[in-house]
Amino acid sequence: MANKLTIFDVAGRSMAAQQVRLNTVASNLANASSVSGSPDTVYRPIKPIFETQYHDVMEKTGIATVDVTDISQSKAPPEKRYAPNHPLADKDGYIFAPPIDQNAEMIDMLETSRQYQNNIEVLSTAKTLLLKTLNVGK
């Protein structure tokens, strides 16, 4: 018999995926001000790749979870800045900064927080309903 997932499993997997997303946002924001003397060594923003995992489709249980299948690294070119006095400047006086949109990262952080909170509410509601079910007939 296949392992049956519960609402707690579904919400837990979603929360774990959102934690990965929050980790990538934190990494991007932490490195937003970093610079490098080479476009090859500059920090590249990262994003999680989510994939839906359907469970028991034939049994029509309505259960689908989410998994992080990969962390992708941005292919956007770094920002080239002229800063001849910077200690990391290349021979032409340029430094390179990661192509991070801090406003977009903050929006991702807020969306992640909201998704996480939604799953906490799902868990809370499920717990309340289970406790009420246990009290039926008492």
C-alpha positions in Angstrom: 0.0 0.0 0.0 1.3 3.4 -0.9 2.2 5.9 1.8 -0.7 8.2 2.4 0.0 11.8 2.8 -1.9 13.9 5.3 -2.7 17.6 5.2 0.2 18.0 7.7 2.6 16.4 5.2 1.4 18.7 2.4 1.6 21.9 4.5 5.0 20.8 5.9 6.5 20.2 2.5 5.2 23.6 1.4 6.7 25.3 4.4 10.0 23.5 3.7 10.0 24.8 0.1 9.3 28.3 1.3 12.2 28.1 3.7 14.5 27.3 0.8 13.0 30.2 -1.1 13.6 32.5 1.9 17.2 31.2 2.1 17.8 32.2 -1.5 16.3 35.7 -0.9 18.5 36.1 2.2 21.6 35.0 0.2 20.8 37.4 -2.6 20.2 40.4 -0.3 23.3 39.5 1.7 25.4 39.7 -1.5 23.7 42.6 -3.2 26.5 45.0 -2.2 29.3 42.7 -2.9 31.7 43.4 -5.7 34.4 41.6 -7.6 37.3 42.4 -9.8 36.1 40.0 -12.5 32.8 39.3 -14.1 33.6 35.6 -13.7 33.8 35.7 -9.9 30.9 38.0 -9.0 28.0 36.6 -7.0 25.2 35.4 -9.2 21.6 35.6 -7.7 19.9 32.3 -7.1 16.3 31.2 -7.2 14.6 27.9 -6.3 12.9 25.9 -8.9 9.6 24.5 -7.6 7.8 21.4 -9.0 4.4 20.1 -8.2 4.2 16.5 -7.0 0.8 15.0 -7.6 -0.1 12.1 -5.3 -2.9 9.6 -5.7 -4.3 11.2 -8.8 -6.2 8.0 -9.6 -7.8 8.0 -6.2 -8.7 11.7 -6.5 -7.6 12.6 -3.1 -6.8 16.2 -4.0 -3.3 15.9 -2.7 -0.4 17.7 -4.4 2.8 18.8 -2.8 5.6 21.0 -3.9 9.3 20.2 -4.0 12.3 22.3 -4.7 14.0 20.4 -7.6 16.9 22.8 -8.1 18.5 26.1 -7.3 19.1 28.1 -10.5 21.8 30.7 -10.8 21.1 33.9 -12.8 22.7 34.2 -16.2 22.2 38.0 -16.2 25.4 39.9 -16.8 26.9 41.6 -13.7 26.8 45.4 -13.4 30.1 47.0 -14.5 31.1 50.0 -12.5 34.0 52.4 -13.0 35.8 52.6 -9.7 39.6 53.0 -10.4 40.4 53.5 -6.7 38.6 50.4 -5.5 41.1 47.7 -4.3 39.3 45.1 -6.4 39.2 47.1 -9.6 40.6 45.4 -12.7 43.4 46.8 -14.8 40.9 49.1 -16.5 39.5 50.4 -13.2 36.2 48.4 -13.2 34.5 46.4 -10.5 31.6 44.1 -11.1 28.5 43.9 -8.9 25.8 41.2 -8.9 22.6 41.9 -10.9 20.3 41.9 -7.9 17.1 43.9 -7.9 16.7 44.4 -4.1 13.1 45.6 -4.5 12.2 42.4 -6.3 14.0 40.4 -3.6 11.9 42.2 -0.9 8.7 41.3 -2.8 9.8 37.7 -3.0 10.5 37.8 0.8 7.0 39.1 1.4 5.4 36.5 -0.8 7.4 33.8 0.9 6.4 35.0 4.3 2.7 35.1 3.2 2.9 31.6 1.8 4.5 30.3 5.0 1.8 32.0 7.1 -0.9 30.5 4.9 0.4 27.0 5.6 0.6 27.7 9.3 -3.1 28.7 9.1 -3.8 25.4 7.2 -2.1 23.4 10.0 -4.0 25.4 12.7 -7.3 24.8 11.0 -6.6 21.1 10.5 -5.7 20.7 14.1 -8.8 22.5 15.3 -11.0 20.3 13.0 -9.3 17.1 14.2 -9.8 18.1 17.9 -13.5 18.8 17.2 -13.8 15.4 15.5 -12.3 13.7 18.5 -14.9 15.4 20.7 -17.9 14.3 18.6 -20.3 12.3 20.8 -18.8 13.4 24.1 
